[in-house]
Each structure stands twice: as C-alpha cells, then as structure tokens.
Amino acid sequence: MEASTISTTDSDETVPFSAQLRSGTTTEHNNAEHSKTMTDLVNCELTLEEFVRMQAQHAFVYKALEDAIDSLALDPRVAVFADERLRRSPSMSRDLDTLGTDLSSVTPTEATSRYVERIGQMAREWPPGVIAHHYTRYLGDLSGGQFICRVVERTYDIDASSGTSFFHFTDIDDISAFKNEYRDKLDSIELSDHERTRFIEEVMAAYALSTDLFFSLDELV
C-alpha cells in the first residue's frame, strides 16, 4: 500500500513538524470513522462480541509495533519514543482473557496481516517509519481513545478490571502534558527534508492500514 505523495515547502519551515503531521494527514485520520464498526461503536450499537473481535485484531498490531520498538532500542531516533508507559500489549492480553478470548485462537485478517507486515518492513528498512506508526496509535489512544473508553465502559458496563485496562494509561499522570512532550520530541527528531516528507507519507499509510483493518472487521459477520 502506497500513500499519496506529498511535499513540504519552504513555508513549512516555520511550522512545527508535529503540526505539519496533523494538518497533512487529517483526511486519512478521519477515514476510519466511516467504517460500520466504528460508527456502531460510537453509537453504542456494537455488540460485545464485535468489540472483542476488534480488540483481538488490534492486539496483533500492538504486538508488532512494540516488538519493532524493542528491536530498535539502539537507534537514537527511535529510543527517545520508547516509553514503557505506553506499552499496551500486556493490558490488551489481560482484557481479552477477561472477556473470554484466547488470542492464540484468533486468526488475523488479511488487512491486519498487511498492517503488521508494514510495521516490520519499516523496522527492517527505515526505523523512523516505526515512529510514524507509533505516533498514529499512541497519540490516538491518548486522545480520541479516551472518549472511546468512556463509550465502551458505558455500553458494556465494564471497567479497567473487567475489560478496558487497555485504554487506561495508569502510569501517565497528566495525559495533556505527556502529549505535548511527545509532540516536542517529534519536532526535534533529526530528519532530512526528504525524510520528513517520507515520515508524513508513512503516517498517511498507517492511517490507511488502520482504516482497512476496520473495514475488514465490517466483513466479519
């Protein structure tokens, strides 16, 4: 999957890189919201079984992402983002166990497999690309994901002890401050102009892969 080509201009030099990322990928970011799965979830119409299915597919993505981050621990551009407080795989596994699903019995969809492979490809070929995926997942979880958490807990009458620990970043005291610090790291990352363009394109690709994953869930009836 290839993201559409974009380019930065001289005027972008005065705009923080994190702001360029946000403004340059708005369309891709919003596309996943149009899947039936997300629409049903926000409208409190997704069944608990469908929610668990959604989380199980995302578990493969987080495992791939966190394995990639771990494998690149010696890369300084990646290491600065490797914050244990963000790690989601353990809490996701606990949630799935609590909700009665053994991840070893779950098969990733083709869209999920493509997503996982893309993360692995970035780890092998261009480590900053892993941070593009890191950004889309964790900043999303710390932003809109907090709203989703409230919807899920209200819809299914569950909480962190019974299926939503994934959404609770208990080791982060101030989420707003953490997000600002994360954006500061993005603004400081050492990338050439070409790499910045490539990074933004990889964020777009990550959003597209996420959208494909959601639409693959729509087909699992």
Secondary structure as GFF3:
##gff-version 3
##sequence-region A 1 221
A	DSSP	three_ten_helix	10	14	.	.	.	ID=ss1
A	DSSP	alpha_helix	17	24	.	.	.	ID=ss2
A	DSSP	alpha_helix	26	31	.	.	.	ID=ss3
A	DSSP	three_ten_helix	32	34	.	.	.	ID=ss4
A	DSSP	alpha_helix	36	42	.	.	.	ID=ss5
A	DSSP	alpha_helix	48	71	.	.	.	ID=ss6
A	DSSP	alpha_helix	76	79	.	.	.	ID=ss7
A	DSSP	three_ten_helix	84	86	.	.	.	ID=ss8
A	DSSP	alpha_helix	89	98	.	.	.	ID=ss9
A	DSSP	three_ten_helix	103	105	.	.	.	ID=ss10
A	DSSP	alpha_helix	110	125	.	.	.	ID=ss11
A	DSSP	alpha_helix	128	134	.	.	.	ID=ss12
A	DSSP	pi_helix	135	139	.	.	.	ID=ss13
A	DSSP	alpha_helix	140	142	.	.	.	ID=ss14
A	DSSP	alpha_helix	144	156	.	.	.	ID=ss15
A	DSSP	three_ten_helix	165	167	.	.	.	ID=ss16
A	DSSP	alpha_helix	175	188	.	.	.	ID=ss17
A	DSSP	alpha_helix	193	218	.	.	.	ID=ss18
###
